[in-house]
Amino acid sequence: MMTPPNDFLIVILTFKFSHKRRGLHTSKMSTLPAPKNVSALIRFSRWAALGTGLMYGLVRFSYLKRKEARLQEADTKIREAREAKLKAEKDAKAKAELDDLAKEAGIAK
């Protein structure tokens, strides 16, 4: 087994015995006083606030859910109309391009 260098042992032993002189030793843990009883009014108020918050959250969520459903329906209608318009424009552009190509190639219709 390998022994540590002597300097290392000196540092460890010096700290071991000198930390008490420097005030680094740990003190005993202090004991906390017993917790005080919380009044019934405060406990009731906490539970009432929690219940009120839950109810508000449920009502607000249902309202926002209905509102979002209406917005989604409107967006779907707008998207479908836009896609139909873009498809018609794309078809018209493709037809015009084919007509130009036929005219350049000398193919009669």
C-alpha positions as CSV (number, residue, x, y, z in Angstrom):
1,M,0.0,0.0,0.0
2,M,1.3,3.4,-0.9
3,T,1.7,6.0,1.8
4,P,0.8,9.7,1.2
5,P,3.6,12.2,1.2
6,N,4.5,13.7,4.6
7,D,3.5,17.3,3.6
8,F,0.0,16.1,2.9
9,L,-0.3,14.5,6.4
10,I,1.0,17.7,8.0
11,V,-1.6,19.8,6.2
12,I,-4.4,17.5,7.2
13,L,-3.3,17.3,10.8
14,T,-2.8,21.0,11.0
15,F,-6.4,21.7,9.7
16,K,-7.8,19.0,12.0
17,F,-6.5,20.7,15.1
18,S,-6.5,24.3,14.0
19,H,-10.1,24.7,12.7
20,K,-11.4,24.9,16.3
21,R,-9.2,27.8,17.1
22,R,-10.4,29.7,14.1
23,G,-14.1,29.2,15.0
24,L,-14.8,26.8,12.1
25,H,-16.2,24.1,14.3
26,T,-19.9,23.3,13.9
27,S,-22.2,24.3,16.6
28,K,-25.0,22.1,17.9
29,M,-28.2,22.4,15.9
30,S,-30.7,24.7,17.5
31,T,-34.1,23.4,18.2
32,L,-37.1,25.1,16.7
33,P,-40.1,26.0,18.7
34,A,-43.3,24.1,18.2
35,P,-45.4,25.4,15.3
36,K,-48.3,27.7,16.2
37,N,-51.8,26.7,15.4
38,V,-53.3,28.4,12.4
39,S,-56.7,30.0,13.0
40,A,-59.7,28.4,11.5
41,L,-60.5,31.6,9.6
42,I,-57.2,31.5,7.8
43,R,-57.4,27.8,7.0
44,F,-61.0,28.3,5.7
45,S,-59.8,31.3,3.6
46,R,-57.0,29.3,2.1
47,W,-59.3,26.5,1.0
48,A,-61.9,28.9,-0.2
49,A,-59.3,30.7,-2.3
50,L,-58.1,27.4,-3.7
51,G,-61.7,26.3,-4.6
52,T,-62.5,29.7,-6.1
53,G,-59.4,29.5,-8.2
54,L,-60.3,26.0,-9.4
55,M,-63.8,27.1,-10.3
56,Y,-62.6,30.2,-12.1
57,G,-60.1,28.1,-14.1
58,L,-62.7,25.6,-15.1
59,V,-65.1,28.3,-16.3
60,R,-62.4,30.3,-18.1
61,F,-61.1,27.2,-19.8
62,S,-64.5,26.2,-21.1
63,Y,-65.1,29.8,-22.4
64,L,-61.7,29.8,-24.1
65,K,-62.3,26.4,-25.6
66,R,-65.6,27.4,-27.2
67,K,-64.0,30.6,-28.5
68,E,-61.1,28.7,-30.0
69,A,-63.5,26.2,-31.6
70,R,-65.3,29.1,-33.3
71,L,-62.0,30.6,-34.5
72,Q,-60.9,27.3,-35.8
73,E,-64.1,26.9,-37.9
74,A,-63.7,30.4,-39.3
75,D,-60.0,29.7,-40.1
76,T,-60.9,26.4,-41.8
77,K,-63.5,28.2,-44.1
78,I,-61.0,30.9,-45.0
79,R,-58.2,28.3,-45.6
80,E,-60.4,26.2,-47.9
81,A,-61.5,29.2,-49.9
82,R,-57.9,30.4,-50.2
83,E,-56.7,26.9,-51.3
84,A,-59.5,26.7,-53.9
85,K,-58.6,30.2,-55.3
86,L,-54.9,29.2,-55.4
87,K,-55.7,26.0,-57.2
88,A,-57.8,27.8,-59.8
89,E,-55.0,30.3,-60.4
90,K,-52.5,27.5,-60.7
91,D,-54.6,25.6,-63.2
92,A,-55.2,28.8,-65.2
93,K,-51.5,29.6,-65.2
94,A,-50.6,26.0,-66.3
95,K,-53.2,26.2,-69.1
96,A,-51.8,29.5,-70.3
97,E,-48.3,28.1,-70.2
98,L,-49.3,25.0,-72.2
99,D,-51.1,27.3,-74.8
100,D,-47.9,29.4,-75.1
101,L,-45.8,26.3,-75.5
102,A,-48.1,24.9,-78.1
103,K,-48.0,28.2,-80.0
104,E,-44.2,28.2,-79.9
105,A,-43.9,24.6,-81.0
106,G,-46.3,25.2,-83.8
107,I,-48.9,22.7,-82.7
108,A,-52.4,23.8,-83.7
109,K,-55.3,23.2,-81.5
